[in-house]
Amino acid sequence: MITKAELLSLAQEKSLRPDIVEKDYVLGWVLAGISAHPKLTNDWLFKGGTCLKKCFFETFRFSEDLDFTLTNSNHLDPTFLQSVFSQISEWVYEHSGIEMPESLQSFEVLTNSRGHLIGQGKIAYQGPISPKPLPRIKIDLVATEKITSTPIRASVFHPYSDQPQGGIHVLSYAYEEIFAEKVRALIDRTRPRDLYDVVCLFINSPKLPKPKKLRNQISEKCRFKDISFPPSTGIERQHREISQSWGPMLGHQLPLLPDPTMFLTELQNFFAWLDGQYQPNQPLSIPSASEYTLVSDRRLPSIMPLKLKSSLELFRFAAANRLCVDLSYRRQTKEVVTERIEPYWLCRNKMGELSILGVQCKPSIMTFYSVKNIAEISVTQQQFTPHPRDDRSPMWVER
């Protein structure tokens, strides 16, 4: 098990409450245990917001529950679930030191409004900082879902020092399957987290599936749930209700809470895109003439100072959520100046030195800022529309 000091350092780095980071840590090991169990590894399909965070977007909101679709409906049995999670708890404790007391595990099988069986479980855990009474993880299980894409074996993002050798891999929904499921959920219940998820998936356009294919998948899922699609009433009309619950539902899962207005606006663009009436910009790319390449590492260098790590995590969060940042950096004269920029990419030059790529708001100039010269980065509530991709002759400078 990681130390309390490591967990608190990561919480500071990510600008989140320590208990949220601890739960994310434990979720990773529970997923490892489920994947290692021979009766579950090929029959439980990971999905939902936690899947997006753990398998697809490291800058996504922190989620707190585990959602699975089961391909074997016989697993929806309290006795079976109690038995396999007793074994999983032993495996997790043996490999990580995390305790999940069997006496504090509960499972029940219920019938939903459509007459289908669903499973619900709660698992208490003792992590590096867990208070008394012990916190719990909620597990939601269903065996009757419309699957529209072939599942994948996904790598789980576990940015902690005790990651199992070889990593953690879990059977999960494909990216476009989760996307379609999130849209279906948004239409069905219009919760802030579903609005946030759908818009974040949409504005990360490099990963966008084909609109026609996605629309067909959403339609299939809505028909299966007897939901009208396209929605008969505009979701944006529920602005007041969404705004009231936006903070309570999302505030603890993000380092900074964006304004819901932008998300409602982008939702209109999303539905227009599905209908072929809107085309989002491809995000600005690194100029082909430069010596920089994108940083693909999922972890920042461990030797980097904590304050700088925290600043770069905020930079990546702002880039994913299209929020401008105020960047303070040292000039060659040692003078510290602050500029408001649109954040885009973390990159590395041929010497291995880190820089960030941003566009100054005034004047609009693409700029590479050397990480070693950065004093501080703070996220603002000012939103931006990405500059279109243009590799012909971009104007750019280095600092």
Secondary structure as UniProt FT lines:
FT   HELIX           4..14
FT   HELIX           18..36
FT   TURN            38..43
FT   STRAND          44..47
FT   HELIX           48..51
FT   HELIX           52..56
FT   TURN            58..59
FT   STRAND          65..70
FT   HELIX           73..75
FT   HELIX           78..96
FT   HELIX           102..104
FT   STRAND          105..111
FT   TURN            113..114
FT   STRAND          117..124
FT   STRAND          136..142
FT   STRAND          152..155
FT   TURN            161..162
FT   TURN            165..166
FT   STRAND          169..172
FT   HELIX           175..189
FT   HELIX           192..203
FT   HELIX           205..207
FT   HELIX           211..224
FT   TURN            225..226
FT   HELIX           235..238
FT   HELIX           239..250
FT   HELIX           251..253
FT   HELIX           260..274
FT   TURN            275..276
FT   TURN            288..289
FT   STRAND          293..294
FT   TURN            302..303
FT   HELIX           306..321
FT   STRAND          323..330
FT   TURN            332..333
FT   STRAND          336..348
FT   TURN            350..351
FT   STRAND          354..360
FT   STRAND          366..370
FT   HELIX           371..373
FT   STRAND          374..383
FT   STRAND          396..398
//
